[in-house]
Structure formats: C-alpha cells, structure tokens
Amino acid sequence: MIRDVMDRKSARVGLSDSMGLAAELLVLTQASDLMVIDEVGSFIGVLSEGDILRMLIPDLEGVVDSGISLRRAFELFVEGGRRYADQPIGRLVIRSSITVAPDDELLKAATVMVTKQIRRLPVVESGQFLGTVSRGDICWALLCDTHVQRSGRSEAAAAVAVTAEVTGA
C-alpha cells in the first residue's frame, strides 16, 4: 500500500509563496516538484521545477529571428530570474495533478509514474494532502523491504540516518 512507503514530510508551499522561495525549497530538499497546499492542508496542485525553468527560458526562435546574440539571450534569462523571484507561484501550479490515495496499491502508482513520466505523486485523501510517493519509495519497497513501513525501513536506513545526524549532513 502507498501509506506504507509514502513520505509524510514532503516539501510544500502555498499559492501566495514567491517563486524565489520555491526555488530555495527545490534546492534544499532536492525535490523536482513542490506540493501546493492551502492553509488547512487541502491539496491544490503541484509546482514543477521544469515549469519554472520553461517560464524563465527566453524564446530561442524569437532570439534568433531578432538577431540578438546568445550572450544577450543569457542576460535576458538572468534578468527574468530576478524579475520573477518575488512573483507568487500561483500561475505555474498544475491544478489538475494526478494523485493517489494512501490505500492504493504500489503497482497503480508505479504504472502511472512510468507511463506519464512522473517522478513523485501526491497522496491525497478526502482532499487533504498526506504526503508523496516517489519512484524511489516504490523501488525501495519492492527491492529492499516489502514489510517494513517507512518509519522503520531497515537497519541500513537507520544507520544512514544516524550517520547523517552525527556528521550534520
């Protein structure tokens, strides 16, 4: 079941949060998507790092047609980042996101992820955001330990967590 392997501490943002904050969270969490929720924990949608990049990349055909240099195109790219940093994320949120429920089978999530080329799916129940399940979560469940929940994965996972805690990593 999804609930046995899902990540309950997923990176999340609100609709009014800035793109700059979203970028910081993407880097700090090393996630490729952020879950967007409202004040009461209801799931709104997903913000993708790919969508942020697509917004910032200048129209290369337009750049070539206008005759400006690639250097100037790069400057426009950087200026776009500065211009959008304080803008709210709302316009980039994918509101029709595919979700799974905590009682769904891992095969359902895996099939959706592979066929739709999605790395992480939101886990939602009765409109409330509960966490996410990733391709890695499913691989771990199937290849490493199919009977232990995420909170008690294995001695190896516990050792890694302790090592990270001790070293400050």
Beta strands, then each sheet from edge to edge (+ up, - down):
strand 1: 12-13
strand 2: 33-37
strand 3: 43-48
strand 4: 120-125
strand 5: 128-134
sheet 1: 1+ 2+ 3-
sheet 2: 4+ 5-
end
